[in-house]
Amino acid sequence: MAGLVAAARARELGAEPVVLEKGNRPGGSMLLSSGVVWRHRSLEDFRAECPGGEPSLQRLIVEELDDALDWLESLGVEPVTRETGNPLTVGRRYDTRALTGALVRAAGDVRVQEPFQDAQVLATGGFGARLARERGLLLRANEWSEGDGLDYGLARGAGLTDGMDEFYGRALPGAVDESEYVSAAQLYARHALVLDDEGRDLGEAAWHESDLVQRLPGGRAWYVVDARARRRRVRERTVSALVDAARAAGGDVRAADRLPFALPASPKLVEPPFVAVRVHAAVSHTIGGLRIDERARVLGRDGRPVPGLLAAGADAGGIFTGGYGSGLAAALVFGRTAAETALS
Ligand SMILES: Cc1cc2nc3c(=O)[nH]c(=O)nc-3n(C[C@H](O)[C@H](O)[C@H](O)COP(=O)(O)OP(=O)(O)OC[C@H]3O[C@@H](n4cnc5c(N)ncnc54)[C@H](O)[C@@H]3O)c2cc1C
């Protein structure tokens, strides 16, 4: 997303940018996403949710996102809704095909299956594919974000942020087609008893559950839910529907008395029957990356800008460190900022 945004903004400012896209289609993980572009309600909330992130970068997202969303609409893309459905956040939800189409039109010159050799704005989406492979985890993102931007930045002397091992994670019932990345996600750990392979309780998850997914031993767990939990709602679906989605995707869904260990007693297991779902950690994008400043300039290991090099989206780290935030918002805000810096 960030590359398309940067090009759209640069063209609006009178430049003639070219977007070089490694994949066989534009849109990256944005195209596969739920399309909710959001922010925490205040900088204080953002700091509390992502305490390891750089405050000046977080401030920019809080201050600029609403204008950036209006700008998106000026490109001809109407949001599906103007709220996120989550009282902790504000933002808008878009149809990702419509959003990609509008950005491609505004960006102008987008060339697919052309990996970049040299770049002014790095926007390759981080290194989620590489991290997933190295850690033996599933990938729940576009397959092309291998860390090419990161490697290029490092070769140019860039510094790295903290949190290079952190990722935005979701639990999946197994390897699923990319069209099921959203619908098959098992996002109800807060209502489940979460157990490792020996039946030990893995504890509670934060509201976004990305913290828990990152610490699943071996990238695996069982989510056990009772009948009461299965009636709960997660966004617009019930937990029961999410369990059905796991079964439909070929996941291991079984009566909990067929687990290979005895169920521990838990206040979460009250109303039988109890159902167990096998889940696997999946990487959507990395959180650490190249150091940037609030003008999207890549910073060197000495803390000074690397001349002529900008980064946006998940290539830029240090925004969500220690927590969870909207990668689409970061791509939008810093993509626009990168174009403005490049042309200032
Ligand atoms: C299933 C799913 C649901 C999500 N839901 C949400 C959500 O609702 N809200 C939210 O905020 N975030 C969500 N996200 C995360 C969001 O999609 C990402 O944070 C966002 O797309 C990151 O933007 P980006 O520009 O950094 O990367 P991308 O959008 O992935 O774009 C990076 C592009 O760079 C290309 N590329 C890689 N290497 C090269 C190279 N060497 N040369 C040229 N091109 C290259 C890739 O092919 C890709 O097209 C979701 C992600 C997934 C996968």
The ligand as an SDF file (V2000), in Angstrom:
LIG
                    3D

 53 58  0  0  0  0  0  0  0  0999 V2000
   -5.2370  -10.9560    6.0190 C   0  0  0  0  0  0  0  0  0  0  0  0
   -4.7620   -9.6020    6.4690 C   0  0  0  0  0  0  0  0  0  0  0  0
   -5.6430   -8.7400    7.0970 C   0  0  0  0  0  0  0  0  0  0  0  0
   -5.1900   -7.4690    7.4880 C   0  0  0  0  0  0  0  0  0  0  0  0
   -6.0960   -6.5900    7.9910 N   0  0  0  0  0  0  0  0  0  0  0  0
   -5.6980   -5.3350    8.2990 C   0  0  0  0  0  0  0  0  0  0  0  0
   -6.6200   -4.3510    8.7110 C   0  0  0  0  0  0  0  0  0  0  0  0
   -7.8450   -4.5350    8.6950 O   0  0  0  0  0  0  0  0  0  0  0  0
   -6.1320   -3.1360    9.0870 N   0  0  0  0  0  0  0  0  0  0  0  0
   -4.8000   -2.8360    9.0440 C   0  0  0  0  0  0  0  0  0  0  0  0
   -4.4170   -1.7330    9.3890 O   0  0  0  0  0  0  0  0  0  0  0  0
   -3.9020   -3.7330    8.5870 N   0  0  0  0  0  0  0  0  0  0  0  0
   -4.3180   -4.9600    8.2080 C   0  0  0  0  0  0  0  0  0  0  0  0
   -3.4100   -5.8500    7.7010 N   0  0  0  0  0  0  0  0  0  0  0  0
   -2.0050   -5.4330    7.5700 C   0  0  0  0  0  0  0  0  0  0  0  0
   -1.8230   -4.5670    6.3270 C   0  0  0  0  0  0  0  0  0  0  0  0
   -2.2840   -5.2470    5.1830 O   0  0  0  0  0  0  0  0  0  0  0  0
   -0.3260   -4.2200    6.1730 C   0  0  0  0  0  0  0  0  0  0  0  0
    0.1080   -3.6140    7.3700 O   0  0  0  0  0  0  0  0  0  0  0  0
   -0.0870   -3.2450    5.0320 C   0  0  0  0  0  0  0  0  0  0  0  0
   -0.5440   -3.7820    3.8110 O   0  0  0  0  0  0  0  0  0  0  0  0
    1.3910   -2.8840    4.9570 C   0  0  0  0  0  0  0  0  0  0  0  0
    1.5850   -2.0040    3.8910 O   0  0  0  0  0  0  0  0  0  0  0  0
    2.9410   -2.0530    3.0760 P   0  0  0  0  0  0  0  0  0  0  0  0
    2.8150   -1.0750    1.9830 O   0  0  0  0  0  0  0  0  0  0  0  0
    4.0660   -1.9550    4.0070 O   0  0  0  0  0  0  0  0  0  0  0  0
    2.9710   -3.5440    2.4900 O   0  0  0  0  0  0  0  0  0  0  0  0
    2.1020   -4.2140    1.3500 P   0  0  0  0  0  0  0  0  0  0  0  0
    0.7330   -3.6360    1.3090 O   0  0  0  0  0  0  0  0  0  0  0  0
    2.2100   -5.6780    1.5250 O   0  0  0  0  0  0  0  0  0  0  0  0
    2.8660   -3.7980    0.0080 O   0  0  0  0  0  0  0  0  0  0  0  0
    4.2060   -4.1660   -0.1850 C   0  0  0  0  0  0  0  0  0  0  0  0
    4.4080   -4.4550   -1.6510 C   0  0  0  0  0  0  0  0  0  0  0  0
    5.8040   -4.5350   -1.9350 O   0  0  0  0  0  0  0  0  0  0  0  0
    5.9710   -5.5580   -2.8970 C   0  0  0  0  0  0  0  0  0  0  0  0
    7.3830   -5.9840   -2.9060 N   0  0  0  0  0  0  0  0  0  0  0  0
    8.0270   -6.8080   -2.0560 C   0  0  0  0  0  0  0  0  0  0  0  0
    9.3290   -6.9060   -2.4060 N   0  0  0  0  0  0  0  0  0  0  0  0
    9.5040   -6.1360   -3.5010 C   0  0  0  0  0  0  0  0  0  0  0  0
   10.6270   -5.8190   -4.3170 C   0  0  0  0  0  0  0  0  0  0  0  0
   11.8450   -6.3330   -4.0860 N   0  0  0  0  0  0  0  0  0  0  0  0
   10.4430   -4.9740   -5.3730 N   0  0  0  0  0  0  0  0  0  0  0  0
    9.2270   -4.4490   -5.6480 C   0  0  0  0  0  0  0  0  0  0  0  0
    8.1260   -4.7260   -4.9010 N   0  0  0  0  0  0  0  0  0  0  0  0
    8.2720   -5.5370   -3.8180 C   0  0  0  0  0  0  0  0  0  0  0  0
    5.0000   -6.6280   -2.4760 C   0  0  0  0  0  0  0  0  0  0  0  0
    4.7220   -7.5250   -3.5250 O   0  0  0  0  0  0  0  0  0  0  0  0
    3.7850   -5.7750   -2.0950 C   0  0  0  0  0  0  0  0  0  0  0  0
    2.9390   -5.5480   -3.2110 O   0  0  0  0  0  0  0  0  0  0  0  0
   -3.8390   -7.1010    7.2820 C   0  0  0  0  0  0  0  0  0  0  0  0
   -2.9670   -7.9760    6.6460 C   0  0  0  0  0  0  0  0  0  0  0  0
   -3.4150   -9.2070    6.2200 C   0  0  0  0  0  0  0  0  0  0  0  0
   -2.4720  -10.0890    5.4670 C   0  0  0  0  0  0  0  0  0  0  0  0
  1  2  1  0
  2  3  1  0
  2 52  2  0
  3  4  2  0
  4  5  1  0
  4 50  1  0
  5  6  2  0
  6  7  1  0
  6 13  1  0
  7  8  2  0
  7  9  1  0
  9 10  1  0
 10 11  2  0
 10 12  1  0
 12 13  2  0
 13 14  1  0
 14 15  1  0
 14 50  1  0
 15 16  1  0
 16 17  1  0
 16 18  1  0
 18 19  1  0
 18 20  1  0
 20 21  1  0
 20 22  1  0
 22 23  1  0
 23 24  1  0
 24 25  2  0
 24 26  1  0
 24 27  1  0
 27 28  1  0
 28 29  2  0
 28 30  1  0
 28 31  1  0
 31 32  1  0
 32 33  1  0
 33 34  1  0
 33 48  1  0
 34 35  1  0
 35 36  1  0
 35 46  1  0
 36 37  1  0
 36 45  1  0
 37 38  2  0
 38 39  1  0
 39 40  1  0
 39 45  2  0
 40 41  1  0
 40 42  2  0
 42 43  1  0
 43 44  2  0
 44 45  1  0
 46 47  1  0
 46 48  1  0
 48 49  1  0
 50 51  2  0
 51 52  1  0
 52 53  1  0
M  END
$$$$
